[in-house]
Every structure is written in C-alpha cells, then in structure tokens.
Amino acid sequence: MEEIRQAVHAYILDNFLPGEDPAELTDQTPLITGGILDSIRTLKLVVFLEDKFGVTVEAHEAGVDNLDSVGQISRLIAKKKHAA
C-alpha cells in the first residue's frame, strides 16, 4: 500500500499542487472538501488511478467518501487490487 500512497501523493503534487511543499500534503489532507480537487481534477485523478493501477473506479466510488484524501484513495486502490 505504501507504493500506492507514494504514487498518488506524487501525482497530486505534480498535477494539482505544483511548487507546494510535499510535507504539506499528508494522508489526511482534504482534497475534495478542501478545494484541491474539483470535478475535472477528480476525473483526471480517476483516469490516472485506472491507468496506473489497472483498476476500475465506479461512478459511485468517485466521490468524497473514497477520494477526499491520499489515505482514502490508497485504501480504495489497495482494496480493488486485492479483490482482482
């Protein structure tokens, strides 16, 4: 799961928070409710997750319950990879 977390963390920093201090993005930083991810950015994140990890994120999973933090995203992807 650490590999997933690191990849998600790096993707969010590179694509949505360029120039920010990496230490500021923790596993609990609110991404959707904190305004970092809007609908377009969330869609881009989902495409990255599906391409990078070979999983499918269903429409009902692509919301604040699963994608609001690096920790939530990592758990979702680990669960999907384990189920596959």
PyMOL Python script that loads the backbone (N, CA, C, O; Angstrom):
from pymol import cmd

cmd.read_pdbstr("""\
ATOM      1  N   MET A   1       0.819  -1.193   0.000  1.00  0.00           N
ATOM      2  CA  MET A   1       0.000   0.000   0.000  1.00  0.00           C
ATOM      3  C   MET A   1       0.864   1.258   0.000  1.00  0.00           C
ATOM      4  O   MET A   1       0.426   2.306  -0.474  1.00  0.00           O
ATOM      5  N   GLU A   2       2.067   1.167   0.518  1.00  0.00           N
ATOM      6  CA  GLU A   2       2.967   2.329   0.539  1.00  0.00           C
ATOM      7  C   GLU A   2       3.313   2.778  -0.884  1.00  0.00           C
ATOM      8  O   GLU A   2       3.418   3.975  -1.151  1.00  0.00           O
ATOM      9  N   GLU A   3       3.490   1.822  -1.788  1.00  0.00           N
ATOM     10  CA  GLU A   3       3.774   2.161  -3.189  1.00  0.00           C
ATOM     11  C   GLU A   3       2.600   2.932  -3.801  1.00  0.00           C
ATOM     12  O   GLU A   3       2.803   3.897  -4.538  1.00  0.00           O
ATOM     13  N   ILE A   4       1.395   2.510  -3.499  1.00  0.00           N
ATOM     14  CA  ILE A   4       0.194   3.200  -3.993  1.00  0.00           C
ATOM     15  C   ILE A   4       0.154   4.612  -3.426  1.00  0.00           C
ATOM     16  O   ILE A   4      -0.058   5.579  -4.158  1.00  0.00           O
ATOM     17  N   ARG A   5       0.362   4.723  -2.112  1.00  0.00           N
ATOM     18  CA  ARG A   5       0.313   6.034  -1.457  1.00  0.00           C
ATOM     19  C   ARG A   5       1.332   6.996  -2.063  1.00  0.00           C
ATOM     20  O   ARG A   5       1.021   8.159  -2.323  1.00  0.00           O
ATOM     21  N   GLN A   6       2.541   6.508  -2.285  1.00  0.00           N
ATOM     22  CA  GLN A   6       3.593   7.366  -2.839  1.00  0.00           C
ATOM     23  C   GLN A   6       3.253   7.819  -4.255  1.00  0.00           C
ATOM     24  O   GLN A   6       3.479   8.978  -4.604  1.00  0.00           O
ATOM     25  N   ALA A   7       2.713   6.921  -5.068  1.00  0.00           N
ATOM     26  CA  ALA A   7       2.352   7.271  -6.443  1.00  0.00           C
ATOM     27  C   ALA A   7       1.224   8.301  -6.475  1.00  0.00           C
ATOM     28  O   ALA A   7       1.268   9.251  -7.256  1.00  0.00           O
ATOM     29  N   VAL A   8       0.223   8.110  -5.634  1.00  0.00           N
ATOM     30  CA  VAL A   8      -0.907   9.054  -5.566  1.00  0.00           C
ATOM     31  C   VAL A   8      -0.422  10.407  -5.062  1.00  0.00           C
ATOM     32  O   VAL A   8      -0.778  11.446  -5.618  1.00  0.00           O
ATOM     33  N   HIS A   9       0.381  10.394  -4.017  1.00  0.00           N
ATOM     34  CA  HIS A   9       0.937  11.621  -3.437  1.00  0.00           C
ATOM     35  C   HIS A   9       1.711  12.402  -4.503  1.00  0.00           C
ATOM     36  O   HIS A   9       1.509  13.605  -4.666  1.00  0.00           O
ATOM     37  N   ALA A  10       2.586  11.721  -5.216  1.00  0.00           N
ATOM     38  CA  ALA A  10       3.401  12.372  -6.249  1.00  0.00           C
ATOM     39  C   ALA A  10       2.529  12.922  -7.374  1.00  0.00           C
ATOM     40  O   ALA A  10       2.767  14.030  -7.855  1.00  0.00           O
ATOM     41  N   TYR A  11       1.522  12.159  -7.795  1.00  0.00           N
ATOM     42  CA  TYR A  11       0.646  12.613  -8.878  1.00  0.00           C
ATOM     43  C   TYR A  11      -0.103  13.885  -8.476  1.00  0.00           C
ATOM     44  O   TYR A  11      -0.180  14.834  -9.256  1.00  0.00           O
ATOM     45  N   ILE A  12      -0.646  13.904  -7.279  1.00  0.00           N
ATOM     46  CA  ILE A  12      -1.404  15.081  -6.827  1.00  0.00           C
ATOM     47  C   ILE A  12      -0.487  16.293  -6.717  1.00  0.00           C
ATOM     48  O   ILE A  12      -0.857  17.389  -7.136  1.00  0.00           O
ATOM     49  N   LEU A  13       0.701  16.105  -6.159  1.00  0.00           N
ATOM     50  CA  LEU A  13       1.648  17.224  -6.062  1.00  0.00           C
ATOM     51  C   LEU A  13       2.028  17.752  -7.440  1.00  0.00           C
ATOM     52  O   LEU A  13       2.000  18.960  -7.675  1.00  0.00           O
ATOM     53  N   ASP A  14       2.381  16.855  -8.342  1.00  0.00           N
ATOM     54  CA  ASP A  14       2.855  17.259  -9.665  1.00  0.00           C
ATOM     55  C   ASP A  14       1.771  17.926 -10.503  1.00  0.00           C
ATOM     56  O   ASP A  14       2.041  18.886 -11.225  1.00  0.00           O
ATOM     57  N   ASN A  15       0.547  17.419 -10.408  1.00  0.00           N
ATOM     58  CA  ASN A  15      -0.507  17.880 -11.302  1.00  0.00           C
ATOM     59  C   ASN A  15      -1.434  18.935 -10.721  1.00  0.00           C
ATOM     60  O   ASN A  15      -1.976  19.753 -11.464  1.00  0.00           O
ATOM     61  N   PHE A  16      -1.626  18.933  -9.410  1.00  0.00           N
ATOM     62  CA  PHE A  16      -2.598  19.842  -8.824  1.00  0.00           C
ATOM     63  C   PHE A  16      -2.015  20.825  -7.818  1.00  0.00           C
ATOM     64  O   PHE A  16      -2.658  21.819  -7.482  1.00  0.00           O
ATOM     65  N   LEU A  17      -0.811  20.563  -7.337  1.00  0.00           N
ATOM     66  CA  LEU A  17      -0.173  21.436  -6.343  1.00  0.00           C
ATOM     67  C   LEU A  17       1.291  21.701  -6.693  1.00  0.00           C
ATOM     68  O   LEU A  17       2.163  21.553  -5.838  1.00  0.00           O
ATOM     69  N   PRO A  18       1.572  22.093  -7.942  1.00  0.00           N
ATOM     70  CA  PRO A  18       2.975  22.301  -8.317  1.00  0.00           C
ATOM     71  C   PRO A  18       3.614  23.402  -7.466  1.00  0.00           C
ATOM     72  O   PRO A  18       3.026  24.460  -7.246  1.00  0.00           O
ATOM     73  N   GLY A  19       4.816  23.126  -7.002  1.00  0.00           N
ATOM     74  CA  GLY A  19       5.550  24.100  -6.207  1.00  0.00           C
ATOM     75  C   GLY A  19       5.238  24.070  -4.724  1.00  0.00           C
ATOM     76  O   GLY A  19       5.902  24.748  -3.939  1.00  0.00           O
ATOM     77  N   GLU A  20       4.243  23.297  -4.327  1.00  0.00           N
ATOM     78  CA  GLU A  20       3.901  23.209  -2.905  1.00  0.00           C
ATOM     79  C   GLU A  20       4.910  22.326  -2.172  1.00  0.00           C
ATOM     80  O   GLU A  20       5.540  21.454  -2.770  1.00  0.00           O
ATOM     81  N   ASP A  21       5.048  22.560  -0.895  1.00  0.00           N
ATOM     82  CA  ASP A  21       5.910  21.735  -0.049  1.00  0.00           C
ATOM     83  C   ASP A  21       5.278  20.346   0.067  1.00  0.00           C
ATOM     84  O   ASP A  21       4.148  20.225   0.538  1.00  0.00           O
ATOM     85  N   PRO A  22       5.987  19.301  -0.353  1.00  0.00           N
ATOM     86  CA  PRO A  22       5.429  17.945  -0.279  1.00  0.00           C
ATOM     87  C   PRO A  22       4.962  17.556   1.122  1.00  0.00           C
ATOM     88  O   PRO A  22       4.038  16.755   1.262  1.00  0.00           O
ATOM     89  N   ALA A  23       5.585  18.111   2.151  1.00  0.00           N
ATOM     90  CA  ALA A  23       5.206  17.786   3.523  1.00  0.00           C
ATOM     91  C   ALA A  23       3.821  18.325   3.879  1.00  0.00           C
ATOM     92  O   ALA A  23       3.194  17.852   4.827  1.00  0.00           O
ATOM     93  N   GLU A  24       3.349  19.308   3.127  1.00  0.00           N
ATOM     94  CA  GLU A  24       2.034  19.889   3.394  1.00  0.00           C
ATOM     95  C   GLU A  24       0.899  18.967   2.954  1.00  0.00           C
ATOM     96  O   GLU A  24      -0.223  19.094   3.444  1.00  0.00           O
ATOM     97  N   LEU A  25       1.178  18.045   2.039  1.00  0.00           N
ATOM     98  CA  LEU A  25       0.168  17.091   1.577  1.00  0.00           C
ATOM     99  C   LEU A  25       0.316  15.807   2.382  1.00  0.00           C
ATOM    100  O   LEU A  25       1.168  14.969   2.085  1.00  0.00           O
ATOM    101  N   THR A  26      -0.519  15.663   3.401  1.00  0.00           N
ATOM    102  CA  THR A  26      -0.468  14.479   4.251  1.00  0.00           C
ATOM    103  C   THR A  26      -1.513  13.471   3.774  1.00  0.00           C
ATOM    104  O   THR A  26      -2.271  13.739   2.842  1.00  0.00           O
ATOM    105  N   ASP A  27      -1.540  12.318   4.424  1.00  0.00           N
ATOM    106  CA  ASP A  27      -2.536  11.294   4.090  1.00  0.00           C
ATOM    107  C   ASP A  27      -3.950  11.742   4.445  1.00  0.00           C
ATOM    108  O   ASP A  27      -4.920  11.168   3.951  1.00  0.00           O
ATOM    109  N   GLN A  28      -4.077  12.760   5.293  1.00  0.00           N
ATOM    110  CA  GLN A  28      -5.391  13.227   5.715  1.00  0.00           C
ATOM    111  C   GLN A  28      -5.793  14.567   5.114  1.00  0.00           C
ATOM    112  O   GLN A  28      -6.899  15.036   5.379  1.00  0.00           O
ATOM    113  N   THR A  29      -4.946  15.196   4.320  1.00  0.00           N
ATOM    114  CA  THR A  29      -5.279  16.484   3.717  1.00  0.00           C
ATOM    115  C   THR A  29      -6.561  16.341   2.900  1.00  0.00           C
ATOM    116  O   THR A  29      -6.631  15.485   2.018  1.00  0.00           O
ATOM    117  N   PRO A  30      -7.591  17.173   3.180  1.00  0.00           N
ATOM    118  CA  PRO A  30      -8.834  17.074   2.415  1.00  0.00           C
ATOM    119  C   PRO A  30      -8.649  17.588   0.989  1.00  0.00           C
ATOM    120  O   PRO A  30      -8.300  18.749   0.778  1.00  0.00           O
ATOM    121  N   LEU A  31      -8.883  16.722   0.027  1.00  0.00           N
ATOM    122  CA  LEU A  31      -8.666  17.079  -1.375  1.00  0.00           C
ATOM    123  C   LEU A  31      -9.917  17.668  -2.019  1.00  0.00           C
ATOM    124  O   LEU A  31      -9.852  18.723  -2.650  1.00  0.00           O
ATOM    125  N   ILE A  32     -11.050  16.996  -1.864  1.00  0.00           N
ATOM    126  CA  ILE A  32     -12.298  17.486  -2.456  1.00  0.00           C
ATOM    127  C   ILE A  32     -12.906  18.555  -1.560  1.00  0.00           C
ATOM    128  O   ILE A  32     -13.207  19.658  -2.017  1.00  0.00           O
ATOM    129  N   THR A  33     -13.086  18.227  -0.276  1.00  0.00           N
ATOM    130  CA  THR A  33     -13.699  19.191   0.637  1.00  0.00           C
ATOM    131  C   THR A  33     -12.778  20.382   0.902  1.00  0.00           C
ATOM    132  O   THR A  33     -13.242  21.441   1.324  1.00  0.00           O
ATOM    133  N   GLY A  34     -11.489  20.217   0.658  1.00  0.00           N
ATOM    134  CA  GLY A  34     -10.530  21.306   0.825  1.00  0.00           C
ATOM    135  C   GLY A  34     -10.357  22.160  -0.418  1.00  0.00           C
ATOM    136  O   GLY A  34      -9.619  23.144  -0.394  1.00  0.00           O
ATOM    137  N   GLY A  35     -11.032  21.796  -1.512  1.00  0.00           N
ATOM    138  CA  GLY A  35     -10.980  22.600  -2.731  1.00  0.00           C
ATOM    139  C   GLY A  35      -9.803  22.318  -3.651  1.00  0.00           C
ATOM    140  O   GLY A  35      -9.630  23.018  -4.649  1.00  0.00           O
ATOM    141  N   ILE A  36      -8.994  21.317  -3.345  1.00  0.00           N
ATOM    142  CA  ILE A  36      -7.872  20.979  -4.215  1.00  0.00           C
ATOM    143  C   ILE A  36      -8.382  20.279  -5.470  1.00  0.00           C
ATOM    144  O   ILE A  36      -7.912  20.554  -6.574  1.00  0.00           O
ATOM    145  N   LEU A  37      -9.341  19.376  -5.300  1.00  0.00           N
ATOM    146  CA  LEU A  37      -9.932  18.660  -6.434  1.00  0.00           C
ATOM    147  C   LEU A  37     -11.328  19.197  -6.728  1.00  0.00           C
ATOM    148  O   LEU A  37     -12.203  19.182  -5.863  1.00  0.00           O
ATOM    149  N   ASP A  38     -11.527  19.671  -7.955  1.00  0.00           N
ATOM    150  CA  ASP A  38     -12.866  19.986  -8.429  1.00  0.00           C
ATOM    151  C   ASP A  38     -13.306  18.816  -9.305  1.00  0.00           C
ATOM    152  O   ASP A  38     -12.621  17.794  -9.342  1.00  0.00           O
ATOM    153  N   SER A  39     -14.413  18.938 -10.000  1.00  0.00           N
ATOM    154  CA  SER A  39     -14.922  17.795 -10.770  1.00  0.00           C
ATOM    155  C   SER A  39     -13.968  17.374 -11.888  1.00  0.00           C
ATOM    156  O   SER A  39     -13.782  16.179 -12.116  1.00  0.00           O
ATOM    157  N   ILE A  40     -13.369  18.319 -12.577  1.00  0.00           N
ATOM    158  CA  ILE A  40     -12.448  17.989 -13.671  1.00  0.00           C
ATOM    159  C   ILE A  40     -11.181  17.341 -13.123  1.00  0.00           C
ATOM    160  O   ILE A  40     -10.711  16.341 -13.666  1.00  0.00           O
ATOM    161  N   ARG A  41     -10.637  17.892 -12.069  1.00  0.00           N
ATOM    162  CA  ARG A  41      -9.427  17.319 -11.469  1.00  0.00           C
ATOM    163  C   ARG A  41      -9.703  15.930 -10.902  1.00  0.00           C
ATOM    164  O   ARG A  41      -8.848  15.046 -10.977  1.00  0.00           O
ATOM    165  N   THR A  42     -10.888  15.734 -10.336  1.00  0.00           N
ATOM    166  CA  THR A  42     -11.248  14.418  -9.817  1.00  0.00           C
ATOM    167  C   THR A  42     -11.298  13.401 -10.951  1.00  0.00           C
ATOM    168  O   THR A  42     -10.833  12.272 -10.799  1.00  0.00           O
ATOM    169  N   LEU A  43     -11.858  13.800 -12.078  1.00  0.00           N
ATOM    170  CA  LEU A  43     -11.914  12.922 -13.250  1.00  0.00           C
ATOM    171  C   LEU A  43     -10.503  12.574 -13.730  1.00  0.00           C
ATOM    172  O   LEU A  43     -10.224  11.419 -14.053  1.00  0.00           O
ATOM    173  N   LYS A  44      -9.618  13.567 -13.778  1.00  0.00           N
ATOM    174  CA  LYS A  44      -8.226  13.309 -14.173  1.00  0.00           C
ATOM    175  C   LYS A  44      -7.548  12.346 -13.201  1.00  0.00           C
ATOM    176  O   LYS A  44      -6.789  11.469 -13.616  1.00  0.00           O
ATOM    177  N   LEU A  45      -7.822  12.512 -11.915  1.00  0.00           N
ATOM    178  CA  LEU A  45      -7.262  11.612 -10.909  1.00  0.00           C
ATOM    179  C   LEU A  45      -7.765  10.188 -11.123  1.00  0.00           C
ATOM    180  O   LEU A  45      -6.986   9.237 -11.049  1.00  0.00           O
ATOM    181  N   VAL A  46      -9.048  10.037 -11.384  1.00  0.00           N
ATOM    182  CA  VAL A  46      -9.623   8.706 -11.612  1.00  0.00           C
ATOM    183  C   VAL A  46      -8.972   8.044 -12.829  1.00  0.00           C
ATOM    184  O   VAL A  46      -8.640   6.859 -12.783  1.00  0.00           O
ATOM    185  N   VAL A  47      -8.788   8.789 -13.905  1.00  0.00           N
ATOM    186  CA  VAL A  47      -8.138   8.243 -15.106  1.00  0.00           C
ATOM    187  C   VAL A  47      -6.720   7.790 -14.765  1.00  0.00           C
ATOM    188  O   VAL A  47      -6.294   6.714 -15.186  1.00  0.00           O
ATOM    189  N   PHE A  48      -5.991   8.602 -14.008  1.00  0.00           N
ATOM    190  CA  PHE A  48      -4.636   8.217 -13.578  1.00  0.00           C
ATOM    191  C   PHE A  48      -4.680   6.921 -12.767  1.00  0.00           C
ATOM    192  O   PHE A  48      -3.899   6.005 -13.023  1.00  0.00           O
ATOM    193  N   LEU A  49      -5.587   6.839 -11.790  1.00  0.00           N
ATOM    194  CA  LEU A  49      -5.665   5.655 -10.938  1.00  0.00           C
ATOM    195  C   LEU A  49      -5.970   4.405 -11.754  1.00  0.00           C
ATOM    196  O   LEU A  49      -5.376   3.350 -11.533  1.00  0.00           O
ATOM    197  N   GLU A  50      -6.892   4.528 -12.690  1.00  0.00           N
ATOM    198  CA  GLU A  50      -7.260   3.379 -13.515  1.00  0.00           C
ATOM    199  C   GLU A  50      -6.103   2.944 -14.410  1.00  0.00           C
ATOM    200  O   GLU A  50      -5.834   1.751 -14.549  1.00  0.00           O
ATOM    201  N   ASP A  51      -5.424   3.912 -15.015  1.00  0.00           N
ATOM    202  CA  ASP A  51      -4.296   3.601 -15.895  1.00  0.00           C
ATOM    203  C   ASP A  51      -3.100   3.045 -15.117  1.00  0.00           C
ATOM    204  O   ASP A  51      -2.498   2.049 -15.521  1.00  0.00           O
ATOM    205  N   LYS A  52      -2.767   3.682 -14.022  1.00  0.00           N
ATOM    206  CA  LYS A  52      -1.577   3.320 -13.248  1.00  0.00           C
ATOM    207  C   LYS A  52      -1.723   1.965 -12.541  1.00  0.00           C
ATOM    208  O   LYS A  52      -0.781   1.173 -12.494  1.00  0.00           O
ATOM    209  N   PHE A  53      -2.913   1.714 -11.996  1.00  0.00           N
ATOM    210  CA  PHE A  53      -3.080   0.537 -11.150  1.00  0.00           C
ATOM    211  C   PHE A  53      -3.941  -0.555 -11.765  1.00  0.00           C
ATOM    212  O   PHE A  53      -4.136  -1.600 -11.145  1.00  0.00           O
ATOM    213  N   GLY A  54      -4.462  -0.338 -12.972  1.00  0.00           N
ATOM    214  CA  GLY A  54      -5.231  -1.367 -13.658  1.00  0.00           C
ATOM    215  C   GLY A  54      -6.530  -1.729 -12.957  1.00  0.00           C
ATOM    216  O   GLY A  54      -6.946  -2.888 -12.960  1.00  0.00           O
ATOM    217  N   VAL A  55      -7.167  -0.732 -12.359  1.00  0.00           N
ATOM    218  CA  VAL A  55      -8.446  -0.950 -11.677  1.00  0.00           C
ATOM    219  C   VAL A  55      -9.517  -0.099 -12.354  1.00  0.00           C
ATOM    220  O   VAL A  55      -9.212   0.759 -13.182  1.00  0.00           O
ATOM    221  N   THR A  56     -10.760  -0.346 -11.995  1.00  0.00           N
ATOM    222  CA  THR A  56     -11.868   0.479 -12.457  1.00  0.00           C
ATOM    223  C   THR A  56     -12.499   1.141 -11.248  1.00  0.00           C
ATOM    224  O   THR A  56     -12.927   0.474 -10.306  1.00  0.00           O
ATOM    225  N   VAL A  57     -12.551   2.470 -11.290  1.00  0.00           N
ATOM    226  CA  VAL A  57     -13.224   3.225 -10.241  1.00  0.00           C
ATOM    227  C   VAL A  57     -14.632   3.506 -10.739  1.00  0.00           C
ATOM    228  O   VAL A  57     -14.826   4.253 -11.698  1.00  0.00           O
ATOM    229  N   GLU A  58     -15.603   2.905 -10.084  1.00  0.00           N
ATOM    230  CA  GLU A  58     -17.001   3.085 -10.485  1.00  0.00           C
ATOM    231  C   GLU A  58     -17.469   4.502 -10.150  1.00  0.00           C
ATOM    232  O   GLU A  58     -16.915   5.160  -9.269  1.00  0.00           O
ATOM    233  N   ALA A  59     -18.498   4.958 -10.868  1.00  0.00           N
ATOM    234  CA  ALA A  59     -19.009   6.316 -10.670  1.00  0.00           C
ATOM    235  C   ALA A  59     -19.386   6.572  -9.211  1.00  0.00           C
ATOM    236  O   ALA A  59     -19.104   7.644  -8.676  1.00  0.00           O
ATOM    237  N   HIS A  60     -20.018   5.598  -8.571  1.00  0.00           N
ATOM    238  CA  HIS A  60     -20.438   5.801  -7.180  1.00  0.00           C
ATOM    239  C   HIS A  60     -19.253   5.825  -6.204  1.00  0.00           C
ATOM    240  O   HIS A  60     -19.409   6.216  -5.047  1.00  0.00           O
ATOM    241  N   GLU A  61     -18.083   5.410  -6.667  1.00  0.00           N
ATOM    242  CA  GLU A  61     -16.884   5.420  -5.820  1.00  0.00           C
ATOM    243  C   GLU A  61     -16.072   6.705  -5.985  1.00  0.00           C
ATOM    244  O   GLU A  61     -15.179   6.983  -5.185  1.00  0.00           O
ATOM    245  N   ALA A  62     -16.380   7.483  -7.017  1.00  0.00           N
ATOM    246  CA  ALA A  62     -15.566   8.657  -7.355  1.00  0.00           C
ATOM    247  C   ALA A  62     -16.076   9.910  -6.657  1.00  0.00           C
ATOM    248  O   ALA A  62     -16.393  10.908  -7.306  1.00  0.00           O
ATOM    249  N   GLY A  63     -16.152   9.852  -5.347  1.00  0.00           N
ATOM    250  CA  GLY A  63     -16.629  10.995  -4.591  1.00  0.00           C
ATOM    251  C   GLY A  63     -15.876  11.176  -3.299  1.00  0.00           C
ATOM    252  O   GLY A  63     -14.829  10.570  -3.071  1.00  0.00           O
ATOM    253  N   VAL A  64     -16.431  12.021  -2.459  1.00  0.00           N
ATOM    254  CA  VAL A  64     -15.777  12.407  -1.219  1.00  0.00           C
ATOM    255  C   VAL A  64     -15.552  11.220  -0.273  1.00  0.00           C
ATOM    256  O   VAL A  64     -14.626  11.252   0.537  1.00  0.00           O
ATOM    257  N   ASP A  65     -16.376  10.183  -0.363  1.00  0.00           N
ATOM    258  CA  ASP A  65     -16.220   9.035   0.526  1.00  0.00           C
ATOM    259  C   ASP A  65     -14.950   8.229   0.250  1.00  0.00           C
ATOM    260  O   ASP A  65     -14.432   7.568   1.150  1.00  0.00           O
ATOM    261  N   ASN A  66     -14.449   8.277  -0.976  1.00  0.00           N
ATOM    262  CA  ASN A  66     -13.273   7.483  -1.344  1.00  0.00           C
ATOM    263  C   ASN A  66     -12.078   8.292  -1.834  1.00  0.00           C
ATOM    264  O   ASN A  66     -10.948   7.803  -1.821  1.00  0.00           O
ATOM    265  N   LEU A  67     -12.322   9.532  -2.268  1.00  0.00           N
ATOM    266  CA  LEU A  67     -11.250  10.284  -2.922  1.00  0.00           C
ATOM    267  C   LEU A  67     -10.911  11.601  -2.230  1.00  0.00           C
ATOM    268  O   LEU A  67     -10.313  12.481  -2.850  1.00  0.00           O
ATOM    269  N   ASP A  68     -11.277  11.754  -0.969  1.00  0.00           N
ATOM    270  CA  ASP A  68     -11.055  13.047  -0.307  1.00  0.00           C
ATOM    271  C   ASP A  68      -9.686  13.162   0.364  1.00  0.00           C
ATOM    272  O   ASP A  68      -9.350  14.219   0.896  1.00  0.00           O
ATOM    273  N   SER A  69      -8.898  12.092   0.346  1.00  0.00           N
ATOM    274  CA  SER A  69      -7.547  12.182   0.916  1.00  0.00           C
ATOM    275  C   SER A  69      -6.667  11.114   0.277  1.00  0.00           C
ATOM    276  O   SER A  69      -7.159  10.138  -0.290  1.00  0.00           O
ATOM    277  N   VAL A  70      -5.380  11.316   0.378  1.00  0.00           N
ATOM    278  CA  VAL A  70      -4.434  10.331  -0.143  1.00  0.00           C
ATOM    279  C   VAL A  70      -4.647   8.996   0.564  1.00  0.00           C
ATOM    280  O   VAL A  70      -4.558   7.940  -0.063  1.00  0.00           O
ATOM    281  N   GLY A  71      -4.925   9.038   1.850  1.00  0.00           N
ATOM    282  CA  GLY A  71      -5.160   7.813   2.605  1.00  0.00           C
ATOM    283  C   GLY A  71      -6.379   7.053   2.103  1.00  0.00           C
ATOM    284  O   GLY A  71      -6.322   5.837   1.925  1.00  0.00           O
ATOM    285  N   GLN A  72      -7.489   7.767   1.872  1.00  0.00           N
ATOM    286  CA  GLN A  72      -8.701   7.129   1.353  1.00  0.00           C
ATOM    287  C   GLN A  72      -8.466   6.537  -0.026  1.00  0.00           C
ATOM    288  O   GLN A  72      -8.893   5.417  -0.308  1.00  0.00           O
ATOM    289  N   ILE A  73      -7.790   7.286  -0.883  1.00  0.00           N
ATOM    290  CA  ILE A  73      -7.518   6.820  -2.240  1.00  0.00           C
ATOM    291  C   ILE A  73      -6.658   5.556  -2.191  1.00  0.00           C
ATOM    292  O   ILE A  73      -6.934   4.587  -2.898  1.00  0.00           O
ATOM    293  N   SER A  74      -5.630   5.568  -1.366  1.00  0.00           N
ATOM    294  CA  SER A  74      -4.731   4.410  -1.253  1.00  0.00           C
ATOM    295  C   SER A  74      -5.482   3.167  -0.786  1.00  0.00           C
ATOM    296  O   SER A  74      -5.270   2.072  -1.307  1.00  0.00           O
ATOM    297  N   ARG A  75      -6.364   3.346   0.204  1.00  0.00           N
ATOM    298  CA  ARG A  75      -7.149   2.208   0.698  1.00  0.00           C
ATOM    299  C   ARG A  75      -8.087   1.680  -0.376  1.00  0.00           C
ATOM    300  O   ARG A  75      -8.229   0.466  -0.521  1.00  0.00           O
ATOM    301  N   LEU A  76      -8.732   2.568  -1.136  1.00  0.00           N
ATOM    302  CA  LEU A  76      -9.633   2.151  -2.194  1.00  0.00           C
ATOM    303  C   LEU A  76      -8.885   1.334  -3.246  1.00  0.00           C
ATOM    304  O   LEU A  76      -9.349   0.264  -3.642  1.00  0.00           O
ATOM    305  N   ILE A  77      -7.741   1.826  -3.696  1.00  0.00           N
ATOM    306  CA  ILE A  77      -6.980   1.140  -4.735  1.00  0.00           C
ATOM    307  C   ILE A  77      -6.444  -0.189  -4.207  1.00  0.00           C
ATOM    308  O   ILE A  77      -6.482  -1.191  -4.922  1.00  0.00           O
ATOM    309  N   ALA A  78      -5.947  -0.216  -2.976  1.00  0.00           N
ATOM    310  CA  ALA A  78      -5.439  -1.471  -2.404  1.00  0.00           C
ATOM    311  C   ALA A  78      -6.561  -2.499  -2.310  1.00  0.00           C
ATOM    312  O   ALA A  78      -6.342  -3.675  -2.598  1.00  0.00           O
ATOM    313  N   LYS A  79      -7.748  -2.078  -1.916  1.00  0.00           N
ATOM    314  CA  LYS A  79      -8.888  -2.969  -1.806  1.00  0.00           C
ATOM    315  C   LYS A  79      -9.265  -3.515  -3.196  1.00  0.00           C
ATOM    316  O   LYS A  79      -9.548  -4.704  -3.344  1.00  0.00           O
ATOM    317  N   LYS A  80      -9.265  -2.643  -4.200  1.00  0.00           N
ATOM    318  CA  LYS A  80      -9.621  -3.077  -5.559  1.00  0.00           C
ATOM    319  C   LYS A  80      -8.565  -4.030  -6.130  1.00  0.00           C
ATOM    320  O   LYS A  80      -8.911  -5.011  -6.789  1.00  0.00           O
ATOM    321  N   LYS A  81      -7.305  -3.755  -5.885  1.00  0.00           N
ATOM    322  CA  LYS A  81      -6.247  -4.634  -6.381  1.00  0.00           C
ATOM    323  C   LYS A  81      -6.297  -5.987  -5.689  1.00  0.00           C
ATOM    324  O   LYS A  81      -6.045  -7.020  -6.310  1.00  0.00           O
ATOM    325  N   HIS A  82      -6.620  -5.978  -4.410  1.00  0.00           N
ATOM    326  CA  HIS A  82      -6.705  -7.236  -3.658  1.00  0.00           C
ATOM    327  C   HIS A  82      -7.889  -8.076  -4.150  1.00  0.00           C
ATOM    328  O   HIS A  82      -7.798  -9.303  -4.199  1.00  0.00           O
ATOM    329  N   ALA A  83      -8.978  -7.436  -4.508  1.00  0.00           N
ATOM    330  CA  ALA A  83     -10.180  -8.136  -4.956  1.00  0.00           C
ATOM    331  C   ALA A  83     -10.018  -8.698  -6.374  1.00  0.00           C
ATOM    332  O   ALA A  83     -10.709  -9.639  -6.765  1.00  0.00           O
ATOM    333  N   ALA A  84      -9.099  -8.107  -7.129  1.00  0.00           N
ATOM    334  CA  ALA A  84      -8.940  -8.514  -8.545  1.00  0.00           C
ATOM    335  C   ALA A  84      -8.288  -9.867  -8.692  1.00  0.00           C
ATOM    336  O   ALA A  84      -8.089 -10.339  -9.811  1.00  0.00           O
TER     337      ALA A  84
END
""", "prot")
cmd.dss("prot")
cmd.show_as("cartoon", "prot")
cmd.util.cbc("prot")
cmd.orient("prot")
